[in-house]
Amino acid sequence: MPTTVEERWRQFFRWGPYGLLAVATVISAAAAEMLMSGGEEVAAGALVLAALVLQAGWNRHCARAARARDREPGPDAEPPGTAPVLVFGAPGPASVGYFTLRTALAFALTWLNPFFAIYACIGYFDAEHLLPRRASRVGLLVTAVTMAGSQSGGLPPAALVNWLAFGGLFALNLSLVAVFSHLGGKEAEKAAERATTIAELGRTNARLEQALAENAALQAQLLLQAREAGVAHERRRLAAEIHDTIAQGLTGVIAQLQAAAAIPDRERADVHLRRAADLARDSLGEARRSVRNLSPVALEHDTLPEALRKTVAEWAERTGVDTRFTVTGTELPLHGEVAATLLRIAQEALSNAARHSGASRAGVTLSYMDDEITLDVRDDGRGFDPLARPGHDATGGGFGLDGMRSRAERLTGSVTVETAPGEGTAISARVPWGAP
């Protein structure tokens, strides 16, 4: 069963002429004794047979054309299996010939019996489909003449009254034709607009699908980049943690072992050996915590000022450098990452001072300010030229100042260095309150 309006129209244009001709023939046959002579009945029968043959031939022609379209579909081809009717295609010589012959047969039949106008009215429905635009007006005009003649009592009009009725009915039919043509034109415009909208929607959907595909590819690329960035970040973190914990611890262990080896007194050497063992254990614990991305062990039970005070005291005892630790401002709770960052920077700065500065005094100051926290590490050592080794850590280490800066920058902070040969070194790290 047809499921759309267009398919129903296709079925009507295919079988409708047969149905209208059958109805017209039955009614005309019933009224034949009053309206037709014996010769006219024979002529009407021949014309009806000719109309049937014409319609059958036209349907076969449409079927062949539909099969040809199915074999070689064009950009505007209809789906395979569509009802074989060409009324929705462009008018051509075959459709013009079919409409002309059918209209002539309908006119002749109506001339013989006005009830055959039932068959002639099909011209109102398909003239605009089968004929070019100007020719369709002529076809509608001829159909209107046929219909008006039938409605006024038959063709030709027999009396003045019939002629007057014919004129009025002809005008009425023309008006109806004009109205229906106008409505049909509007409907065709709407159909064209719908088709244009559907085509535009199809193009839009295609662009959207393309954009979605590109977006999916971009998202996959971003995920890959994020994964690579995460891996790189984790590598940098582990490298910095290893430098700030294991490397520094091993440096201290070596220093204590060297000190123990240089002292002949067994008791004094044992002190350095115990310190070396403690440093090794602390370094091992810090290494394990770094792998798990945990806070430094010094912050596990102490606040940052307390952890810094202990770190400074241990460093001063180990190195023999006179070191003071100071806290300024109102102490407030800190985010764990902020505290860990500042502690690691202090440990690295003190380690650099022990290895390179040869200082006799040092100072560490933690300042709580309105919008940031500042850590200052100063020593009176030999200092260095920051520009002496471009592209390398100024302290001569692999990470050193670069590691400090990276840690601070991860919290949108900064690290500055003030130093010169023979004038000591001052390292200042600033981290905003809002970090991380």
Secondary structure as UniProt FT lines:
FT   HELIX           5..30
FT   HELIX           32..35
FT   HELIX           38..71
FT   TURN            75..76
FT   TURN            80..81
FT   TURN            87..88
FT   HELIX           93..112
FT   HELIX           114..116
FT   HELIX           117..120
FT   HELIX           122..130
FT   HELIX           133..151
FT   TURN            152..153
FT   HELIX           160..242
FT   HELIX           243..247
FT   HELIX           248..262
FT   HELIX           266..291
FT   TURN            292..293
FT   HELIX           297..299
FT   HELIX           304..319
FT   STRAND          322..328
FT   HELIX           336..352
FT   HELIX           353..357
FT   STRAND          361..368
FT   STRAND          372..379
FT   TURN            386..387
FT   TURN            390..391
FT   TURN            394..395
FT   HELIX           400..410
FT   TURN            411..412
FT   STRAND          414..419
FT   TURN            421..422
FT   STRAND          425..432
FT   TURN            433..434
//
